[in-house]
């Protein structure tokens, strides 16, 4: 599996998933269930977007993902 696995394609799929979550509508539910769905969408988007920003590679059959979670600075 490791030899056919494309890290960049996997990361690209997470980008597509993040965009899909962003476009996903909220079904016509109210109250606590609506809040739960919206909270889950926010977490899903965050997770998919973080993985979409990852830099990845395979080494000896082990997938390595690096995600820089440091705040961006305005210095450049």
C-alpha positions in Angstrom: 0.0 0.0 0.0 2.7 2.5 0.9 4.3 2.4 -2.5 1.0 3.3 -4.2 -0.1 5.9 -1.6 0.0 9.5 -2.8 0.3 11.9 0.2 -0.4 15.0 -1.9 -3.6 13.4 -3.2 -4.7 12.6 0.4 -4.0 16.1 1.5 -5.9 17.5 -1.5 -9.0 15.3 -0.5 -8.9 16.9 2.9 -9.0 20.3 1.3 -12.1 19.2 -0.7 -13.7 17.9 2.4 -13.1 21.2 4.2 -14.8 23.1 1.3 -17.7 20.7 1.3 -18.3 21.3 5.0 -18.2 25.0 4.4 -20.9 24.7 1.7 -23.0 22.2 3.6 -26.3 23.5 4.7 -28.0 23.0 8.0 -31.0 20.8 7.8 -34.3 22.3 9.1 -33.9 21.4 12.7 -34.2 23.7 15.8 -33.0 24.1 19.3 -30.2 21.9 20.8 -30.0 19.6 17.7 -29.3 22.6 15.4 -26.6 23.8 17.7 -25.1 20.3 17.9 -25.0 20.1 14.1 -23.4 23.6 13.7 -20.8 22.8 16.4 -20.0 19.5 14.6 -19.6 21.3 11.3 -17.2 23.8 12.9 -15.1 21.0 14.3 -15.2 19.0 11.0 -14.1 22.1 9.0 -11.3 22.8 11.5 -10.0 19.2 11.3 -10.2 18.9 7.5 -8.7 22.4 7.0 -5.7 21.6 9.3 -5.0 18.4 7.5 -5.4 20.2 4.1 -2.6 22.6 5.3 -0.3 19.7 6.2 3.0 19.0 4.6 3.4 15.2 4.3 5.7 12.5 3.2 6.2 8.7 3.5 9.3 7.3 5.1 9.8 3.5 5.4 6.0 3.0 5.1 5.2 5.6 7.8 3.1 8.6 6.9 4.4 11.8 8.4 2.2 14.9 8.5 3.5 18.3 9.7 1.0 21.0 10.6 2.3 24.3 11.7 -0.2 25.5 14.4 1.8 28.6 15.3 -0.1 31.9 14.9 0.7 33.7 11.8 2.6 37.0 12.3 2.0 40.2 10.4 5.8 40.6 10.0 5.9 38.8 6.8 
